[in-house]
Every structure is written in structure tokens, then in C-alpha cells.
Amino acid sequence: MASIKRIQKELAECTTSSPAGISVTLPDDSDLHRWHVTLQGPSNTPYAGGAFGLVVSLPPDYPFKPPTVTFATRIYHPNVTNDSQGNICLGVLKHENWKPSTKLVGVLEAVRGLLAEPNPDDPLEARIADEYRQDRAGWEKTAKQYVARYAKGEITWPEKEEGKKA
């Protein structure tokens, strides 16, 4: 039960005083363990002007296990898989680094920070990381093309996969 109270408190924090450029909704009011987050691309980055959907899935034993955060919106980034899965490589979300005291608002800010400052030394997409290091202008051009193609207009959220297990 402590987990639910913690999630309710963090959801309230994220919805009432969310960081600039981040908004949180529940796709299903009866499921506090699945959040939809809209993240505005940070200014002065190739992602500026884009709106990116993130899906936050909280495990039943949250906060003792980290949430799973994935991009619902395709993005060209060295630390995000270049596919429909949108997996993120972010230190704070790794099991060995997760601390129960970590707040979800901090996780969301860290994801936004990753857009402002990619980490090519810990990539999920080695080819994109190489391009980021060796041809920054080419990388920026492709990242902006992805924003124009995928991050303008309505966000397409994935269907809830947990429902398929039933």
C-alpha cells in the first residue's frame, strides 16, 4: 500500500508543479502504474519544437525497482533505440544505479536533460553516437528531420501491452 501512496504523491507533484516542458497524464485513471508524459524538445537543441511522448511504467514494487521509461515518439538519439520500442539508456534508470529515494520528477528531468546533452559514451545506437561525435552537423540535420516527421502534431500512444497478458 505504501507504493500506491508514494505513486499518488509523485503523480500529484508531477501534475501540479511539473517542470517546464513536461506534462503528465494517466491514460487510465484506475491504473496509477502507467503514465503518459509529453516532453517538449528543449530549446537550442535539434529537438526544439517537437513534442515527444514517453510511457512510464511503474513496477508493482516501485520505488524499490526503477520505472521503465520508453519513447512512444520516434527520435534520432544515441541513447534511444532507433525503432518503435524507444528504449532509453539513462544511468538513473539502470537497476544497479536506482535508489528508492529517486523521484519520478527527477527521472523526467533527466530524460529531458539527455535530449539537451546526449551521452555518446553510453549509447544504445553506436552508429548514431559515432555520427554525433564525428559529424555533428549531419547528426543535427537527421535529428531535426525526425522531429519534423515524428514529433509534430498528435502523439500516438502505444496500446497497453499488459492487457495482452490476461
TAKASUL-V955515 format. One record per residue. N is the residue number from 1. RES is the residue in one letter. SS is DSSP state (@ for helix, = for strand, . for the rest). PHI is phi in whole degrees, -180 to 180 (* if undefined). OMEGA is omega in degrees with one decimal (* if undefined). Layout:
n:N res:RES ss:SS phi:PHI omega:OMEGA
n:N res:RES ss:SS phi:PHI omega:OMEGA
This chain:
n:1 res:M ss:. phi:* omega:179.4
n:2 res:A ss:@ phi:-60 omega:179.9
n:3 res:S ss:@ phi:-61 omega:-179.0
n:4 res:I ss:@ phi:-64 omega:178.7
n:5 res:K ss:@ phi:-62 omega:178.9
n:6 res:R ss:@ phi:-63 omega:-179.5
n:7 res:I ss:@ phi:-64 omega:179.0
n:8 res:Q ss:@ phi:-60 omega:-179.6
n:9 res:K ss:@ phi:-64 omega:-179.4
n:10 res:E ss:@ phi:-69 omega:177.2
n:11 res:L ss:@ phi:-63 omega:178.2
n:12 res:A ss:@ phi:-60 omega:178.9
n:13 res:E ss:@ phi:-61 omega:-177.5
n:14 res:C ss:@ phi:-73 omega:-178.2
n:15 res:T ss:@ phi:-90 omega:-177.6
n:16 res:T ss:@ phi:-90 omega:-179.4
n:17 res:S ss:. phi:-136 omega:-178.0
n:18 res:S ss:. phi:-71 omega:177.1
n:19 res:P ss:. phi:-62 omega:179.8
n:20 res:A ss:. phi:-55 omega:176.6
n:21 res:G ss:. phi:82 omega:-179.0
n:22 res:I ss:= phi:-130 omega:173.4
n:23 res:S ss:= phi:-133 omega:-175.2
n:24 res:V ss:= phi:-123 omega:173.2
n:25 res:T ss:= phi:-136 omega:172.8
n:26 res:L ss:= phi:-103 omega:177.2
n:27 res:P ss:. phi:-68 omega:179.8
n:28 res:D ss:. phi:-139 omega:-176.1
n:29 res:D ss:. phi:-58 omega:-179.1
n:30 res:S ss:. phi:-87 omega:-178.3
n:31 res:D ss:. phi:-124 omega:179.6
n:32 res:L ss:. phi:-75 omega:-175.1
n:33 res:H ss:. phi:-89 omega:179.7
n:34 res:R ss:= phi:-133 omega:-178.3
n:35 res:W ss:= phi:-117 omega:169.2
n:36 res:H ss:= phi:-109 omega:-178.1
n:37 res:V ss:= phi:-118 omega:173.1
n:38 res:T ss:= phi:-104 omega:-175.9
n:39 res:L ss:= phi:-118 omega:176.3
n:40 res:Q ss:= phi:-80 omega:178.2
n:41 res:G ss:. phi:-60 omega:-178.5
n:42 res:P ss:. phi:-62 omega:177.8
n:43 res:S ss:. phi:-64 omega:-178.5
n:44 res:N ss:. phi:62 omega:173.6
n:45 res:T ss:. phi:-133 omega:175.9
n:46 res:P ss:. phi:-63 omega:-176.6
n:47 res:Y ss:. phi:-89 omega:-180.0
n:48 res:A ss:. phi:-57 omega:179.8
n:49 res:G ss:. phi:89 omega:178.5
n:50 res:G ss:. phi:-99 omega:173.9
n:51 res:A ss:= phi:-119 omega:-174.1
n:52 res:F ss:= phi:-112 omega:176.3
n:53 res:G ss:= phi:-90 omega:173.8
n:54 res:L ss:= phi:-119 omega:173.5
n:55 res:V ss:= phi:-111 omega:177.5
n:56 res:V ss:= phi:-107 omega:177.3
n:57 res:S ss:= phi:-115 omega:-178.7
n:58 res:L ss:. phi:-98 omega:179.5
n:59 res:P ss:. phi:-70 omega:179.8
n:60 res:P ss:. phi:-57 omega:-179.1
n:61 res:D ss:. phi:-99 omega:171.9
n:62 res:Y ss:. phi:-63 omega:11.8
n:63 res:P ss:. phi:-94 omega:-178.1
n:64 res:F ss:. phi:-80 omega:173.2
n:65 res:K ss:. phi:-123 omega:-177.6
n:66 res:P ss:. phi:-73 omega:173.9
n:67 res:P ss:. phi:-72 omega:170.4
n:68 res:T ss:= phi:-102 omega:179.9
n:69 res:V ss:= phi:-122 omega:179.2
n:70 res:T ss:= phi:-133 omega:174.7
n:71 res:F ss:= phi:-83 omega:172.6
n:72 res:A ss:. phi:-84 omega:179.9
n:73 res:T ss:. phi:-98 omega:177.3
n:74 res:R ss:. phi:-61 omega:-178.6
n:75 res:I ss:. phi:-148 omega:178.4
n:76 res:Y ss:. phi:-99 omega:-171.3
n:77 res:H ss:. phi:-155 omega:-178.8
n:78 res:P ss:. phi:-66 omega:-176.0
n:79 res:N ss:. phi:-105 omega:178.7
n:80 res:V ss:= phi:-132 omega:-179.8
n:81 res:T ss:. phi:-61 omega:-177.0
n:82 res:N ss:. phi:-88 omega:-179.2
n:83 res:D ss:. phi:-154 omega:-178.0
n:84 res:S ss:. phi:-75 omega:-180.0
n:85 res:Q ss:. phi:-76 omega:177.0
n:86 res:G ss:. phi:64 omega:178.7
n:87 res:N ss:= phi:-66 omega:-176.1
n:88 res:I ss:= phi:-116 omega:171.4
n:89 res:C ss:. phi:-103 omega:-178.5
n:90 res:L ss:. phi:-141 omega:-174.5
n:91 res:G ss:@ phi:-49 omega:-176.0
n:92 res:V ss:@ phi:-63 omega:-178.7
n:93 res:L ss:@ phi:-90 omega:179.5
n:94 res:K ss:. phi:-73 omega:-176.6
n:95 res:H ss:. phi:-53 omega:-176.5
n:96 res:E ss:. phi:-71 omega:-179.1
n:97 res:N ss:. phi:-103 omega:-173.5
n:98 res:W ss:. phi:-66 omega:175.0
n:99 res:K ss:. phi:-124 omega:179.9
n:100 res:P ss:. phi:-58 omega:179.4
n:101 res:S ss:. phi:-77 omega:179.9
n:102 res:T ss:. phi:-67 omega:-179.9
n:103 res:K ss:. phi:-96 omega:-179.6
n:104 res:L ss:@ phi:-64 omega:177.3
n:105 res:V ss:@ phi:-61 omega:176.6
n:106 res:G ss:@ phi:-68 omega:176.8
n:107 res:V ss:@ phi:-63 omega:-179.4
n:108 res:L ss:@ phi:-65 omega:176.3
n:109 res:E ss:@ phi:-65 omega:178.6
n:110 res:A ss:@ phi:-67 omega:177.3
n:111 res:V ss:@ phi:-64 omega:178.6
n:112 res:R ss:@ phi:-62 omega:177.7
n:113 res:G ss:@ phi:-62 omega:178.2
n:114 res:L ss:@ phi:-66 omega:175.9
n:115 res:L ss:@ phi:-69 omega:179.9
n:116 res:A ss:@ phi:-74 omega:-178.3
n:117 res:E ss:. phi:-137 omega:176.3
n:118 res:P ss:. phi:-58 omega:178.9
n:119 res:N ss:. phi:-114 omega:-177.1
n:120 res:P ss:@ phi:-69 omega:179.7
n:121 res:D ss:@ phi:-85 omega:177.8
n:122 res:D ss:@ phi:-137 omega:-171.5
n:123 res:P ss:. phi:-86 omega:165.2
n:124 res:L ss:. phi:-96 omega:179.8
n:125 res:E ss:. phi:-121 omega:-176.0
n:126 res:A ss:@ phi:-60 omega:-179.1
n:127 res:R ss:@ phi:-63 omega:178.9
n:128 res:I ss:@ phi:-68 omega:177.5
n:129 res:A ss:@ phi:-64 omega:177.3
n:130 res:D ss:@ phi:-62 omega:179.3
n:131 res:E ss:@ phi:-64 omega:178.8
n:132 res:Y ss:@ phi:-58 omega:-178.6
n:133 res:R ss:@ phi:-75 omega:-169.0
n:134 res:Q ss:@ phi:-102 omega:-177.7
n:135 res:D ss:. phi:-144 omega:-175.0
n:136 res:R ss:@ phi:-57 omega:-179.6
n:137 res:A ss:@ phi:-63 omega:177.7
n:138 res:G ss:@ phi:-65 omega:178.1
n:139 res:W ss:@ phi:-61 omega:-179.7
n:140 res:E ss:@ phi:-61 omega:179.9
n:141 res:K ss:@ phi:-61 omega:-179.7
n:142 res:T ss:@ phi:-66 omega:178.8
n:143 res:A ss:@ phi:-60 omega:178.6
n:144 res:K ss:@ phi:-66 omega:177.1
n:145 res:Q ss:@ phi:-64 omega:177.3
n:146 res:Y ss:@ phi:-63 omega:177.9
n:147 res:V ss:@ phi:-60 omega:-178.9
n:148 res:A ss:@ phi:-62 omega:-176.0
n:149 res:R ss:@ phi:-81 omega:-171.0
n:150 res:Y ss:@ phi:-112 omega:-169.3
n:151 res:A ss:. phi:-110 omega:174.9
n:152 res:K ss:. phi:-112 omega:178.5
n:153 res:G ss:. phi:88 omega:-175.8
n:154 res:E ss:. phi:-65 omega:176.5
n:155 res:I ss:. phi:-81 omega:176.2
n:156 res:T ss:. phi:-97 omega:-179.1
n:157 res:W ss:. phi:-90 omega:177.3
n:158 res:P ss:. phi:-71 omega:174.5
n:159 res:E ss:. phi:-67 omega:179.9
n:160 res:K ss:. phi:-69 omega:-176.8
n:161 res:E ss:. phi:-76 omega:-178.0
n:162 res:E ss:@ phi:-60 omega:-179.5
n:163 res:G ss:@ phi:-63 omega:-179.2
n:164 res:K ss:@ phi:-75 omega:-177.4
n:165 res:K ss:@ phi:-78 omega:-172.9
n:166 res:A ss:. phi:-64 omega:*
